[in-house]
Amino acid sequence: MKTLYVFVLATFLPFMVLAQDPYAPRPAAEVAFADQLYLTRPLVIFADSDRDPNFIRQMELLARAYGDLAERDVIVVTDTDPDARTEWRTRLRPRGFSLVIMDKDLKPVIRKPLPWEVREITAAIDKLPLRRQEVLEQNPAGR
């Protein structure tokens, strides 16, 4: 029976690795800026290195509550290479560590120079006009 379990695990392990979490942070080079218009709320995290203490802290804070961000259609985009000159970096022009919350119209709404808790991020997103409209459309009795 153990051989069967080993065989099944060995067979499906490559597929489990390929099945990536849709809410996991994505490198800026893999996410097209224009493709996000009215589909997601980009949460862009910039740093000059992936070893930046603020970047590491922010990623730890986000890892605790991806579900809360997913409810709000948030995509987490990371950019830790200033030399790459990604479209995200050229449009938003960060300096050092920077957390940028954007609305679905791809306009930057909030910029922070320090890590933020997910609770603070979701509270800020919930105050945005497009988010309020979405909540009302999901629950029309709440008007």
C-alpha positions in Angstrom: 0.0 0.0 0.0 2.9 2.4 0.8 4.2 1.9 -2.8 0.9 3.1 -4.1 1.0 6.2 -2.0 4.6 6.9 -3.2 3.6 6.3 -6.8 0.6 8.7 -6.6 2.7 11.3 -4.8 5.5 11.1 -7.3 3.0 11.3 -10.2 1.1 14.4 -9.0 3.9 16.3 -7.3 5.0 18.1 -10.4 1.4 19.3 -11.0 1.1 20.5 -7.5 4.3 22.6 -7.9 3.0 24.1 -11.1 -0.4 25.0 -9.6 0.7 28.4 -8.3 -1.3 30.3 -5.7 -3.2 33.0 -7.7 -2.8 35.5 -4.8 0.9 34.9 -4.2 3.1 38.0 -4.9 4.3 38.2 -8.5 7.4 39.9 -9.8 6.8 43.1 -11.7 8.4 41.8 -14.9 5.7 39.1 -15.1 2.7 41.4 -14.7 1.6 43.7 -17.5 0.5 47.1 -16.2 -2.2 47.7 -18.8 -3.7 44.2 -18.3 -4.8 45.1 -14.7 -7.1 48.0 -15.7 -10.5 47.5 -14.0 -9.7 43.9 -13.1 -7.5 44.1 -10.1 -6.2 46.6 -7.5 -2.4 46.4 -7.7 -0.6 46.5 -4.4 3.0 47.3 -5.6 5.9 46.8 -3.2 9.2 48.3 -4.3 12.6 47.8 -2.7 16.2 48.2 -3.8 16.9 44.6 -2.9 14.9 41.5 -1.8 17.0 41.6 1.4 15.7 45.0 2.4 14.4 44.6 6.0 11.2 46.6 5.2 10.5 44.4 2.1 11.0 41.3 4.2 8.7 42.6 6.9 6.0 43.6 4.4 6.0 40.2 2.8 5.6 38.5 6.2 2.7 40.8 7.0 1.0 40.0 3.7 1.5 36.3 3.9 -0.8 36.2 7.0 -3.9 37.3 5.1 -3.9 36.8 1.4 -7.6 35.9 1.6 -8.6 39.4 2.8 -6.7 40.9 -0.1 -8.3 38.4 -2.6 -11.8 39.6 -1.5 -10.8 43.0 -2.7 -9.4 41.8 -6.0 -5.8 42.8 -5.0 -2.8 41.6 -6.9 0.5 41.9 -5.1 3.3 43.0 -7.4 6.9 43.1 -6.2 9.8 45.0 -7.7 13.2 44.6 -6.0 15.5 45.3 -8.9 15.9 49.1 -9.7 18.2 48.2 -12.6 15.4 46.3 -14.4 13.5 49.5 -15.1 10.1 47.7 -15.2 7.0 49.5 -16.4 5.7 49.6 -12.8 8.9 51.4 -11.6 9.0 53.9 -14.5 5.3 54.8 -14.0 5.4 55.0 -10.2 9.0 56.2 -9.6 9.7 54.9 -6.1 12.7 55.7 -4.0 13.9 52.8 -1.8 11.2 50.9 -0.1 7.7 51.9 -1.1 4.3 50.5 -0.7 1.8 51.7 -3.4 -1.9 51.0 -3.3 -3.6 51.5 -6.6 -7.3 51.4 -7.4 -8.8 49.5 -10.4 -8.4 52.5 -12.6 -4.6 52.1 -12.0 -4.2 55.5 -10.3 -2.0 55.4 -7.2 -4.1 56.1 -4.1 -1.7 55.7 -1.2 2.1 55.6 -1.0 3.8 54.5 2.2 7.6 54.5 3.0 7.2 51.8 5.6 5.4 48.3 5.8 1.7 48.3 6.6 -0.4 45.6 8.2 -3.0 43.9 6.0 -5.7 45.4 8.3 -4.6 48.9 7.4 -4.3 48.1 3.7 -7.8 46.6 3.5 -9.3 49.5 5.5 -7.8 52.0 3.1 -9.1 50.0 0.1 -12.6 49.8 1.6 -12.7 53.6 1.7 -12.1 53.9 -2.1 -15.2 54.9 -4.2 -14.9 51.9 -6.6 -14.7 49.5 -3.7 -17.7 51.1 -2.0 -19.6 50.7 -5.3 -18.7 47.1 -5.5 -19.9 46.4 -2.0 -23.2 48.0 -2.7 -23.6 46.0 -5.9 -22.9 42.8 -4.0 -25.4 43.7 -1.3 -28.1 46.1 -2.6 -30.0 45.9 0.7 -27.1 47.8 2.3 -28.1 51.1 0.7 
